[in-house]
Amino acid sequence: MHMLHPFGSGPSGRGGDMFGRGRRGMGNFMSYFKSGIGNFSRNRQHHHHDYHHNRSSADSPNLKKRESILLDELESIAPSYVDPFDIDYHDCESSGCQRVIINVSGQRFETQLRTLGRYPQSLLGDPEKRHHFWDSRRHEYFLDHHRPTFQAILYFYQSGGWLRKPFEVPEDVWMDELEFYELPNDVIENYKRGEGYQVEEEVLPEIGWKRNIFLVFEDPNSSLMAKIVGTISVVIIVISIIAFCVETLPQFKDGLCVNVTIDGELKGLPDYTNPFFIVETICVFWFTIELIMRFISCPSKIDFAKNILNAFDLIAILPYFMTIATLVTMDSCDQASGNKSVLFLRVLRVFRVFKLSKHSAGLRILGLTIKASLRELGMFLFFLIVSMVLFSAAVYYAEFMNPDSQFPSIPHGFWWAVVTMTTVGYGDVVPLGVWGKLIGSVCVISGVLALSLPVPVIVANFSTFYSHTRNK
């Protein structure tokens, strides 16, 4: 026996019921809907009006405004018909699963309110902010913005925070859109770090005079005085490097000491009138003043000490003072000049070249590229070491029976393996036998492959940092 259905002639498979579970049932339901039950939507609108009218006056005006905007949205998109006998039914108004349409320059996207509500501080997550873009005639939001970018923005809400730039979207357009949609700052900063941006929070000193000094020595673009100081610093660094190189010429090697007769005894004393010594003194004086002023005005002494560039600044001036102390304490200037520790300290002055990184964007990009490519460079170094040992051992045993062999041991072949794999080929050490030459050929081919492995990654990192610096 078939069960009778309201407004239907049989089971749902043939006739249908009043709730549209069949072909005829849909027409019956529409007739019943027009006869009186169709007032459900209008009654619900009246209930909302009474609800707002009867609320206590102590409620927050801002909260009432946000609720009013949200209820208006729900009214326009909520279904006007609910099946009370549907056991799978749940209240979308309370759970926020109502669908909304977002029109971005003519392309419509559809999502749920609760998806946008995952980030309530953003433009689309805040009902009050997105209400400015509501089109009441079409019952949708209209945004006159970049369409390819919005696909990634919408997926950010759907995935719960996964943010990636589409390949076809330019970098500057992408960053402008992120700012427009008001995504959380921590999300944008994490994205920038992942993409290689220099995310640095500039913390300035609170005291006025410290702030002024800090900007003069740290930011050359902050004022005219800062530009002058930066230019002077670059000139002095260049002069110091040139003097460091020129003084190693043979005709200037003995210029640091001068022979003086004291009480009938010939002694070597430091020559403080030497031009290189005067230039070095002037350069170190400027570097010292610069380092002291930056240390006094910096907002955090601990962060200042952790900065690797500040360590290079300290290394650039320490050799001068330690060399002077060594020359003064030792009796003979010639003996002090030939001291290995003094020579080592003087070599440390080469670190002054890193001071140019503060004023050169190219050096900063190079440093960031090397830092970002450390894993690939480490992989290349590991492969080079393994191949060096392998081919050194192979060429040693291949040339072992040759009396004129140039490989008396495996360690002697390390130099040949490195030079061959890097395709330098000095020719000072070469295999003589057939098997040794065959191993050398394989060594060259392996070296070319090893050199080509990290190159694409390093080039990609360099291009990324270069584009970020250019768009800054």
C-alpha positions as CSV (number, residue, x, y, z in Angstrom):
1,M,0.0,0.0,0.0
2,H,1.3,3.4,-1.0
3,M,1.4,6.2,1.5
4,L,-0.5,9.3,0.5
5,H,1.3,12.5,0.2
6,P,-0.1,16.0,0.5
7,F,-0.8,17.6,-2.9
8,G,0.5,14.4,-4.5
9,S,-0.9,11.3,-6.2
10,G,1.6,8.8,-5.0
11,P,5.2,8.3,-3.8
12,S,7.8,10.9,-4.5
13,G,9.1,9.0,-7.4
14,R,5.8,9.4,-9.4
15,G,3.8,12.3,-8.1
16,G,5.8,14.2,-5.5
17,D,4.8,16.0,-2.3
18,M,4.2,19.5,-1.3
19,F,7.9,20.1,-0.6
20,G,9.0,19.6,-4.1
21,R,10.2,16.0,-3.9
22,G,8.8,15.3,-7.4
23,R,7.6,16.8,-10.6
24,R,4.0,17.4,-9.6
25,G,4.9,18.2,-6.1
26,M,6.8,21.3,-7.1
27,G,3.7,22.7,-8.9
28,N,1.5,21.9,-5.9
29,F,3.9,23.5,-3.5
30,M,4.1,26.7,-5.6
31,S,0.3,26.9,-5.5
32,Y,0.2,26.4,-1.8
33,F,3.1,28.9,-1.5
34,K,1.1,31.6,-3.4
35,S,-2.0,31.0,-1.3
36,G,-0.6,32.1,2.0
37,I,2.5,30.3,3.2
38,G,4.6,32.5,0.9
39,N,4.3,35.2,3.5
40,F,7.1,33.5,5.4
41,S,9.8,35.7,4.0
42,R,7.8,38.9,4.7
43,N,6.9,37.8,8.2
44,R,10.6,37.1,8.9
45,Q,11.4,40.6,7.8
46,H,8.8,42.0,10.2
47,H,10.2,39.8,13.0
48,H,13.7,41.3,12.4
49,H,12.2,44.8,12.5
50,D,10.5,44.0,15.8
51,Y,13.6,42.4,17.1
52,H,15.7,45.6,16.5
53,H,12.9,47.8,17.8
54,N,12.6,45.9,21.2
55,R,16.3,45.7,21.9
56,S,17.6,47.4,24.9
57,S,18.9,51.0,24.4
58,A,22.0,50.0,26.4
59,D,23.4,48.0,23.4
60,S,26.4,49.3,21.7
61,P,25.5,51.5,18.6
62,N,28.4,50.0,16.7
63,L,27.3,46.4,17.4
64,K,23.7,47.3,16.4
65,K,25.0,48.7,13.1
66,R,27.0,45.6,12.3
67,E,24.1,43.3,13.2
68,S,21.8,45.4,11.0
69,I,24.2,45.1,8.0
70,L,24.6,41.4,8.5
71,L,20.8,40.8,8.8
72,D,20.2,42.8,5.6
73,E,22.7,40.6,3.9
74,L,21.1,37.4,5.2
75,E,17.7,38.6,4.1
76,S,18.9,39.1,0.5
77,I,20.6,35.7,0.2
78,A,18.8,33.4,2.7
79,P,16.3,30.9,1.2
80,S,12.7,31.8,1.6
81,Y,11.6,28.2,1.9
82,V,12.7,25.6,4.5
83,D,11.6,22.0,4.6
84,P,10.6,21.2,8.2
85,F,10.6,17.5,7.6
86,D,14.2,17.4,6.3
87,I,16.3,15.7,8.9
88,D,19.5,17.1,7.4
89,Y,18.4,20.7,7.7
90,H,20.5,23.1,9.7
91,D,20.0,26.8,10.3
92,C,22.4,28.6,7.8
93,E,21.5,31.9,9.3
94,S,23.2,31.0,12.6
95,S,26.0,28.9,11.2
96,G,26.9,31.5,8.5
97,C,26.8,29.2,5.5
98,Q,24.7,31.5,3.4
99,R,26.2,32.0,0.0
100,V,27.3,35.5,-1.1
101,I,28.2,36.6,-4.6
102,I,31.3,38.8,-5.1
103,N,31.6,40.5,-8.5
104,V,35.1,41.5,-9.3
105,S,35.2,43.6,-12.5
106,G,32.5,41.5,-14.1
107,Q,33.6,38.1,-12.9
108,R,31.4,36.6,-10.2
109,F,32.8,34.5,-7.3
110,E,30.6,32.7,-4.9
111,T,31.5,31.7,-1.3
112,Q,30.0,31.5,2.2
113,L,29.7,34.2,4.8
114,R,31.5,32.0,7.4
115,T,34.4,31.6,5.0
116,L,34.9,35.4,4.9
117,G,34.3,35.6,8.7
118,R,37.5,33.7,9.3
119,Y,39.4,37.0,9.2
120,P,37.0,39.6,10.7
121,Q,39.5,42.4,10.6
122,S,40.0,42.2,6.8
123,L,37.9,44.1,4.2
124,L,35.7,41.1,3.2
125,G,35.6,39.7,6.7
126,D,34.2,42.8,8.3
127,P,30.4,43.3,7.5
128,E,30.7,47.0,8.0
129,K,33.7,47.4,5.7
130,R,32.3,45.2,2.9
131,H,28.9,46.8,3.1
132,H,30.3,49.8,1.2
133,F,30.6,47.6,-1.9
134,W,27.0,46.1,-1.7
135,D,24.9,46.3,-4.8
136,S,21.3,46.2,-3.5
137,R,19.8,45.9,-7.0
138,R,21.9,42.8,-8.0
139,H,22.2,41.5,-4.4
140,E,26.0,41.1,-4.7
141,Y,29.2,42.9,-3.8
142,F,30.9,44.7,-6.6
143,L,34.7,45.3,-6.5
144,D,36.4,47.2,-9.4
145,H,39.7,45.6,-8.9
146,H,42.2,43.1,-10.4
147,R,40.4,39.8,-11.2
148,P,43.4,37.3,-11.3
149,T,44.5,38.6,-7.9
150,F,41.1,37.9,-6.3
151,Q,41.3,34.2,-7.0
152,A,44.3,34.0,-4.7
153,I,42.6,36.3,-2.2
154,L,39.5,34.2,-2.0
155,Y,41.6,31.0,-1.7
156,F,43.3,32.7,1.2
157,Y,39.9,32.7,3.1
158,Q,39.0,29.2,1.9
159,S,42.3,27.6,2.9
160,G,42.5,29.4,6.3
161,G,45.6,31.5,5.6
162,W,47.5,30.0,2.6
163,L,48.7,33.0,0.6
164,R,50.6,32.7,-2.7
165,K,50.9,35.1,-5.6
166,P,49.6,33.9,-9.0
167,F,52.3,33.6,-11.5
168,E,50.8,36.0,-14.1
169,V,50.2,38.8,-11.5
170,P,52.9,41.5,-11.4
171,E,54.6,42.0,-8.0
172,D,53.6,45.6,-7.6
173,V,49.9,44.9,-8.5
174,W,49.9,42.0,-6.0
175,M,51.2,44.1,-3.1
176,D,48.7,46.9,-3.9
177,E,45.8,44.4,-3.8
178,L,47.0,42.9,-0.5
179,E,46.9,46.4,1.0
180,F,43.4,47.0,-0.4
181,Y,41.9,43.8,1.0
182,E,43.4,44.7,4.4
183,L,44.8,41.2,5.1
184,P,46.4,40.7,8.5
185,N,49.8,42.2,8.9
186,D,51.4,39.1,10.2
187,V,50.2,37.1,7.1
188,I,51.7,39.7,4.8
189,E,55.0,39.8,6.7
190,N,55.2,36.0,6.6
191,Y,54.5,36.0,2.9
192,K,57.3,38.6,2.4
193,R,59.8,36.6,4.4
194,G,58.9,33.5,2.4
195,E,59.4,35.3,-0.9
196,G,62.7,36.9,0.1
197,Y,61.6,40.4,1.0
198,Q,63.6,42.3,3.5
199,V,61.1,42.7,6.3
200,E,62.8,45.0,8.8
201,E,61.0,46.8,11.5
202,E,62.7,50.2,11.8
203,V,62.9,51.1,15.5
204,L,64.0,54.6,16.1
205,P,65.3,56.0,19.4
206,E,62.8,57.7,21.6
207,I,65.0,60.6,22.5
208,G,65.1,63.4,19.9
209,W,68.8,64.0,19.6
210,K,69.6,60.3,19.5
211,R,67.0,59.9,16.7
212,N,68.6,62.6,14.7
213,I,72.1,61.2,15.0
214,F,70.8,57.7,14.3
215,L,69.2,58.8,11.0
216,V,72.2,60.8,9.9
217,F,74.5,57.8,10.2
218,E,72.1,55.0,9.3
219,D,69.8,56.4,6.6
220,P,71.5,58.4,3.9
221,N,68.1,59.4,2.4
222,S,66.7,60.9,5.6
223,S,68.1,64.4,5.2
224,L,70.7,66.5,3.4
225,M,73.2,66.1,6.3
226,A,72.8,62.3,6.1
227,K,73.6,62.4,2.4
228,I,76.7,64.4,3.0
229,V,77.9,62.0,5.8
230,G,77.1,59.0,3.6
231,T,79.2,60.5,0.7
232,I,82.1,61.2,3.0
233,S,82.0,57.7,4.4
234,V,82.1,56.1,0.9
235,V,85.0,58.3,-0.2
236,I,87.0,57.4,3.0
237,I,86.3,53.7,2.6
238,V,87.5,53.8,-1.1
239,I,90.7,55.8,-0.1
240,S,91.4,53.3,2.7
241,I,91.1,50.3,0.4
242,I,93.3,51.9,-2.3
243,A,96.0,52.7,0.4
244,F,95.8,49.2,1.7
245,C,96.6,47.8,-1.7
246,V,99.2,50.3,-2.8
247,E,101.3,50.1,0.3
248,T,102.1,46.4,-0.5
249,L,104.1,47.4,-3.6
250,P,107.8,46.5,-3.2
251,Q,109.0,50.1,-3.1
252,F,106.7,50.9,-0.1
253,K,107.2,47.7,1.9
254,D,109.8,49.2,4.3
255,G,108.1,52.6,4.7
256,L,106.7,51.9,8.1
257,C,110.0,52.1,10.0
258,V,112.9,54.5,9.8
259,N,116.4,54.0,11.0
260,V,117.5,56.5,13.7
261,T,120.8,56.7,15.6
262,I,120.3,56.9,19.4
263,D,123.4,57.1,21.6
264,G,125.5,55.7,18.8
265,E,123.2,52.8,18.3
266,L,121.1,52.4,15.1
267,K,117.5,51.6,15.9
268,G,114.4,51.2,13.8
269,L,111.5,53.5,15.0
270,P,108.0,53.9,13.6
271,D,107.8,56.6,10.9
272,Y,104.7,58.6,11.9
273,T,105.3,61.0,9.0
274,N,104.8,58.2,6.4
275,P,102.0,59.2,4.0
276,F,100.3,55.8,4.3
277,F,100.3,56.1,8.0
278,I,98.8,59.5,7.9
279,V,96.0,58.3,5.5
280,E,95.4,55.3,7.7
281,T,95.1,57.5,10.8
282,I,92.6,59.8,9.2
283,C,90.5,56.9,7.9
284,V,90.5,55.1,11.2
285,F,89.6,58.3,13.0
286,W,86.5,58.7,10.8
287,F,85.6,55.0,11.2
288,T,85.9,55.3,15.0
289,I,83.8,58.4,15.3
290,E,81.2,56.8,13.0
291,L,81.0,53.6,15.1
292,I,80.9,55.4,18.4
293,M,78.1,57.8,17.3
294,R,76.0,54.9,15.9
295,F,76.5,52.9,19.1
296,I,75.5,55.8,21.3
297,S,72.3,56.6,19.3
298,C,71.2,53.0,18.5
299,P,67.8,52.0,20.2
300,S,69.1,48.6,21.3
301,K,72.7,47.9,22.2
302,I,72.2,44.1,22.0
303,D,70.8,44.2,18.5
304,F,73.7,46.5,17.6
305,A,76.2,44.0,18.8
306,K,74.5,41.1,17.0
307,N,74.6,42.9,13.6
308,I,77.3,41.3,11.4
309,L,78.0,44.6,9.6
310,N,78.8,46.3,12.9
311,A,81.3,43.5,13.6
312,F,83.0,44.3,10.3
313,D,83.2,48.0,11.3
314,L,84.9,47.0,14.6
315,I,87.3,44.7,12.7
316,A,88.2,47.5,10.4
317,I,89.6,49.7,13.1
318,L,91.0,47.2,15.6
319,P,94.1,46.4,13.6
320,Y,95.3,50.0,13.6
321,F,95.2,50.3,17.4
322,M,96.7,46.9,18.0
323,T,99.5,47.5,15.5
324,I,100.3,50.8,17.2
325,A,100.4,49.1,20.6
326,T,102.7,46.4,19.3
327,L,105.1,48.9,17.7
328,V,105.3,51.0,20.9
329,T,105.8,48.0,23.3
330,M,108.5,46.3,21.2
331,D,112.0,47.7,21.1
332,S,112.6,47.2,17.4
333,C,110.3,48.5,14.8
334,D,111.7,46.1,12.2
335,Q,111.1,43.2,14.6
336,A,107.5,44.4,15.2
337,S,106.8,44.9,11.5
338,G,107.9,41.3,10.7
339,N,105.8,39.9,13.6
340,K,103.2,37.4,12.2
341,S,100.5,38.7,14.5
342,V,101.0,42.3,13.2
343,L,100.9,41.1,9.7
344,F,97.7,39.2,10.4
345,L,96.1,42.3,12.0
346,R,97.0,44.4,9.0
347,V,95.4,41.9,6.6
348,L,92.2,42.2,8.6
349,R,91.8,45.7,7.1
350,V,90.5,44.1,4.0
351,F,87.1,43.7,5.8
352,R,86.6,47.4,5.2
353,V,85.3,46.6,1.8
354,F,82.1,45.2,3.5
355,K,81.4,48.7,4.8
356,L,80.4,49.6,1.3
357,S,77.4,47.3,1.6
358,K,75.6,49.9,3.7
359,H,75.8,52.3,0.7
360,S,75.6,49.8,-2.2
361,A,72.3,48.0,-3.0
362,G,74.2,45.6,-5.3
363,L,76.4,44.3,-2.5
364,R,73.3,43.9,-0.3
365,I,71.6,41.9,-3.0
366,L,74.7,39.7,-3.4
367,G,74.8,39.1,0.3
368,L,71.1,38.2,0.5
369,T,71.5,35.9,-2.5
370,I,74.3,34.0,-0.9
371,K,72.4,33.7,2.4
372,A,69.3,32.4,0.6
373,S,71.3,29.9,-1.4
374,L,73.3,28.4,1.4
375,R,71.6,25.1,1.1
376,E,72.3,24.8,-2.6
377,L,75.9,25.9,-2.1
378,G,76.3,23.4,0.7
379,M,75.0,20.7,-1.6
380,F,77.5,21.7,-4.3
381,L,80.4,21.8,-1.8
382,F,79.4,18.3,-0.5
383,F,79.3,16.9,-4.1
384,L,82.6,18.6,-4.8
385,I,84.4,17.0,-1.8
386,V,83.0,13.6,-2.6
387,S,84.0,13.8,-6.2
388,M,87.5,15.2,-5.3
389,V,88.2,12.2,-3.1
390,L,86.8,9.8,-5.7
391,F,88.7,11.1,-8.7
392,S,91.9,11.6,-6.7
393,A,91.9,8.0,-5.7
394,A,91.1,6.9,-9.2
395,V,93.8,8.9,-10.9
396,Y,96.4,7.8,-8.3
397,Y,95.8,4.1,-8.9
398,A,95.5,4.7,-12.6
399,E,99.0,6.3,-12.7
400,F,100.5,4.1,-10.0
401,M,102.5,1.9,-12.3
402,N,103.8,4.9,-14.3
403,P,107.4,5.8,-13.1
404,D,106.9,9.4,-14.2
405,S,103.6,9.8,-12.4
406,Q,102.8,13.2,-11.0
407,F,100.5,11.8,-8.3
408,P,102.7,10.4,-5.5
409,S,99.7,10.1,-3.2
410,I,95.9,10.6,-3.1
411,P,96.1,13.9,-1.2
412,H,98.5,15.2,-4.0
413,G,95.6,14.6,-6.4
414,F,93.1,16.8,-4.5
415,W,94.4,19.9,-6.1
416,W,94.3,18.3,-9.6
417,A,90.7,17.1,-9.0
418,V,89.4,20.5,-7.9
419,V,91.1,22.4,-10.7
420,T,89.8,19.9,-13.3
421,M,86.2,19.9,-12.0
422,T,86.0,23.6,-11.9
423,T,87.3,23.7,-15.6
424,V,90.3,25.9,-14.7
425,G,93.0,23.4,-15.8
426,Y,96.3,25.0,-14.8
427,G,98.2,22.1,-16.3
428,D,100.8,22.0,-13.5
429,V,99.7,18.4,-12.6
430,V,98.4,16.1,-15.4
431,P,97.8,12.4,-15.9
432,L,100.2,10.7,-18.4
433,G,98.7,7.3,-19.0
434,V,95.6,6.3,-21.1
435,W,93.5,5.3,-18.0
436,G,94.5,8.5,-16.2
437,K,93.4,10.7,-19.1
438,L,90.1,8.8,-19.3
439,I,89.5,9.5,-15.6
440,G,90.4,13.1,-16.2
441,S,87.8,13.4,-19.0
442,V,85.1,11.9,-16.7
443,C,86.3,14.3,-14.0
444,V,85.8,17.3,-16.3
445,I,82.3,16.3,-17.3
446,S,81.3,15.6,-13.7
447,G,82.6,19.0,-12.7
448,V,80.5,20.8,-15.4
449,L,77.4,19.0,-14.2
450,A,78.1,19.8,-10.6
451,L,78.6,23.5,-11.4
452,S,75.3,23.6,-13.3
453,L,73.2,22.2,-10.5
454,P,73.0,25.2,-8.1
455,V,73.2,27.9,-10.8
456,P,69.4,28.1,-11.6
457,V,68.5,28.4,-7.9
458,I,71.1,31.1,-7.3
459,V,70.0,33.1,-10.4
460,A,66.3,32.8,-9.3
461,N,67.2,34.1,-5.8
462,F,69.2,37.0,-7.3
463,S,66.4,37.9,-9.6
464,T,63.9,37.8,-6.8
465,F,65.9,40.1,-4.5
466,Y,66.7,42.4,-7.4
467,S,63.1,42.8,-8.3
468,H,62.1,43.5,-4.7
469,T,64.8,46.1,-4.4
470,R,63.8,47.8,-7.7
471,N,60.1,47.9,-6.7
472,K,60.9,49.2,-3.2
